[in-house]
């Protein structure tokens, strides 16, 4: 936000600083109010979307006869020149012109003359900004999908490599059963895959054109809204002008999806932080993803996952900011909606940065396989396998549960894992236990036994890796980033 005592934009001396809406006013805007109400300090990042929407609007106005072809060509040429100026950094943003829309329109009029004043025919800043935000968010979703796909592909590659690696699975952060490290990584993959599906669904509701709704009631000009939608790559047009200019639930829905993605990244971060600790030592993160301590020379801190875990709260805040912004607004557009962009921009930037960091980091994770295996042997992680063995010998499960519980208590007393107890000692708990029991008491045997769809058996992990690769390949071909062509 631009604070009233700050000036983050330049003024262009050759432009007359006259409000493009000032005809009804007898005195200039108070300097404090002008700075306080201006949004150009942050909404200038919508310049590409604003120019694309204006070019499409101009072409449509020519198509329906509101503009001549010559007027349209001058406007489109002028807008394209301004686009190049902004991209080169040769465009001075003026606070007095309030926002990205008025800055571009004022400069266009200065560049091509009175014909530039015809561009705003049949539209309002209300439907203009709603279009800009939707174009921006559509592109942001596509870029986020690309980073999500890159992260998921990295997880799949690592899962395939570590399909046979044994680690302890936890419930209540207590050792529960031995699982494949690859299986654990694919659990992360599944979380992120649902996130990608949610974004696909969100994008459908984002990709609706509001332009043509004007201020709130539509317009008396014979606009061809379907043509504008076609030029800008929208799937359709809004059906109600009041809703179209005041609606921001598409942005809230995106922020909800973004918050879920960050929640998943935060859960992953928590495990990575634990796993890199000396107490776990399950993995090593390369130095380029860590930092040291200013006082303790031995420290290697997992700052990337820690920071992503912290940034999750930031995106939650963005979501609640927009929910709160919208909760008390009557129809239609209100100045409150100027406050929608900063939370949205912040969430997009934070999510993109977090995904990029994780996508870069994931292939570089180095598992400590022996340490994982040793940890999996602690806590009697194959106790359930012994109970299942007894069930297969005809023992009711509840009786088997009690038998194994007694065997575990005995093992704790003497400091031995179940797999280390002699056969004769195991048979004191049940005569149903035979020599073949040791095949199910090994870590590998326990993993291999869970050979069903969704299980942790290494061959199931490899099957899921193949399915994941096919899904990623299909998604890559089916959903490419939308470019704006006008």
FIVEX-59724 format. One record per residue (C-alpha): residue in one letter; x negated, y, z negated. Coordinates in steps of 0.05 Angstrom, whole numbers, plus 5000, padded with zeros to 4 digits. Each point is the difference from the previous one (the first is absolute). Layout:
N
AXYZ;...
This chain:
486
X500050005000;X497750725013;X500050374934;X502250735005;X493050264982;X496649585053;X499050115075;X498049375035;X501950235069;X497650555046;X503950565031;X499450145073;X499650765011;X502649975071;X506649694979;X505650464976;X501949734931;X507450055010;X504549464973;X503349615056;X506350004958;X499550714973;X505650365037;X504949964943;X495150274947;X498750734981;X493549914962;X494049545006;X499249384957;X496550124934;X492749805006;X500549534940;X506349675027;X496949945069;X494249614973;X504349614951;X504949765053;X495149875056;X498649275019;X494950105055;X494349824953;X502349275001;X505049915056;X494950225053;X497949275003;X506549895039;X497550415058;X499549425049;X507049764984;X502850715003;X497050135068;X502249325026;X507150134977;X499950705031;X497549745067;X505549475001;X505250534981;X497650475055;X500349455052;X507049834978;X502250735004;X497550025071;X503649355016;X506750284977;X498850685034;X498850434939;X492950135023;X497550055072;X494549525021;X495150585003;X501850214929;X499249284977;X493249935033;X497550644967;X502449784931;X497149295007;X493450275026;X499750514944;X501549474947;X494649535028;X495050574998;X501850144927;X499149274985;X492950025027;X498750654961;X502249684934;X496149365012;X493850425014;X501150424938;X501350635040;X506950134971;X501050474940;X505849804956;X503750604973;X503549984933;X504850555022;X502949525051;X501749524943;X499449325032;X497149585057;X506150135044;X500050764997;X492450035007;X500249595064;X506050375028;X497150694985;X493449825033;X503749715060;X503950655009;X493550394994;X496849545052;X505549955054;X504550594985;X507650044993;X501249335032;X497249694936;X505950304962;X504749535038;X496849364970;X504250034937;X506649995038;X504649464973;X495849814940;X498550224929;X494049914955;X504549534961;X500549485055;X493050185025;X496549834935;X504249374991;X497649775068;X492850184984;X500149604935;X503049405034;X494850025055;X494550074948;X502649444957;X501049535059;X492750095020;X497749934927;X503849344993;X496749735063;X493150194974;X501549694932;X502349365035;X493349975036;X496250054934;X504749494967;X498749525058;X492550104993;X500349864925;X504449395010;X495349735054;X494250084952;X503749614947;X501749455049;X492749935022;X497649974928;X505549514981;X497949535056;X492850034977;X501949864928;X505549485010;X496049474963;X497550464945;X502949824932;X502050544951;X504650014940;X507150225011;X502950414943;X506650114966;X500150504942;X492650105019;X498749314971;X497149435042;X505849615028;X498249565060;X494249965049;X501650345066;X496450165065;X496950695002;X502650035071;X507049874973;X499350584952;X497850465057;X506049785042;X504550214942;X497450705011;X501149925074;X507349824988;X501150634958;X497150445054;X503949645055;X506550184965;X497550714996;X498950005075;X507049735011;X502950564957;X496350525041;X502949715064;X506950084970;X498650714975;X497450205068;X506749835032;X503550534958;X494350505009;X500349955075;X506550395010;X500150695033;X503250574960;X498350545052;X506450295028;X503350054932;X497750734998;X501050334932;X505549544976;X505949975049;X496849845067;X499850505056;X504450275056;X494649895052;X500749375043;X493949654972;X498049315025;X497749704934;X499149305030;X494950295049;X496150324943;X500249344962;X497349645061;X494350505009;X497949954927;X500849244994;X505950014952;X504749404998;X506250434996;X502950664976;X503250204934;X507649954997;X501550564951;X496850685002;X501050164926;X496649354980;X494550065052;X497250674976;X500649864925;X498449264996;X493349794971;X501849304978;X495849725056;X494050334967;X502149744932;X500749305029;X493050055027;X497350244933;X503549414967;X496549535048;X493450374989;X500949934924;X501049245009;X493749945042;X496150394948;X502949554945;X497449405038;X493250325011;X499950174926;X501349274980;X494449795047;X495650534970;X501249754930;X497849305019;X493950265037;X498050414939;X500849394955;X496349545048;X494050465005;X499250044925;X494549614965;X505449624962;X502949725065;X494550095051;X504349685054;X497950475056;X494850525018;X501650645036;X494350295042;X496650624973;X503150455053;X506949904968;X497550144929;X496850554959;X495550024939;X500150324932;X496850664983;X497549734934;X499949235004;X495149785054;X502649285002;X507150195020;X503149845068;X507150264999;X505549775048;X502250715015;X503949865064;X505149534968;X500250424937;X501550635039;X505349665043;X503349754936;X500150724975;X502550305065;X506149554996;X502950464947;X498950585048;X504449695053;X505349824948;X500050744982;X501050195074;X506049545003;X503250294937;X498550715023;X504049905064;X505749634964;X500550574951;X499650525056;X506049705035;X504549804942;X503650674991;X500350285070;X506750165032;X500849945076;X496850225043;X492850275003;X497050354940;X493350334989;X498649464949;X498349555059;X493750395013;X497349614940;X500949335035;X493650035040;X494550024948;X502349374964;X500849655067;X493250235026;X496749814935;X503149304999;X497949875072;X492950244988;X499449614935;X502849365029;X495850055063;X493650114960;X501649434952;X501549515057;X493750205038;X495749904938;X503049314988;X499649805073;X492650195002;X498649664933;X503749345008;X495349655049;X494150194956;X502449644938;X495049474977;X503149444958;X496149684945;X502549295014;X496449644944;X502550504948;X507149935026;X499549244996;X497350014930;X505650464978;X505249545032;X497449434956;X501650394938;X506850004967;X502049295021;X502450245068;X501649295024;X504749844942;X506150075046;X496849505047;X499649494944;X507350114984;X501949915073;X495849365002;X503949724941;X506650185033;X497949605061;X498749424952;X507350034977;X499350454939;X505550534993;X497050695011;X501750264930;X496649394969;X494050095047;X499750734979;X499549814927;X494849455013;X495550485038;X500950544947;X497249524949;X494349815045;X498350745010;X500150134925;X495249414991;X495550275055;X499950694967;X498149684934;X494049635028;X498250525053;X501349575062;X504050125063;X505149475018;X495749775058;X494349884951;X503849544953;X498649255008;X505649585029;X500949624935;X500950654963;X505250245049;X503749344995;X501050124925;X505050525021;X503549575052;X499049295025;X502550235068;X493450355013;X495449595046;X493250085032;X502850395059;X501950584953;X493250335010;X501650145073;X505450494978;X496050304943;X494750295045;X500750725023;X499849805074;X505149454988;X504750484965;X499650495057;X500849475054;X506149714965;X504050645012;X500549855074;X506750305018;X502050635036;X497950584957;X495449574957;X492750114983;X497149385036;X494350225045;X503349725063;X506350394983;X495850634992;X497049885069;X507049905029;X502350654969;X493850355027;X501849775070;X507250244991;X497650674974;X495450105059;X505649855048;X504650504964;X494650545000;X498749895074;X507450045016;X500950634959;X494150345034;X503049895069;X507150174980;X498850644961;X495050505029;X499150724978;X505050465033;X496850565040;X503850645013;X500350165075;X503550625024;
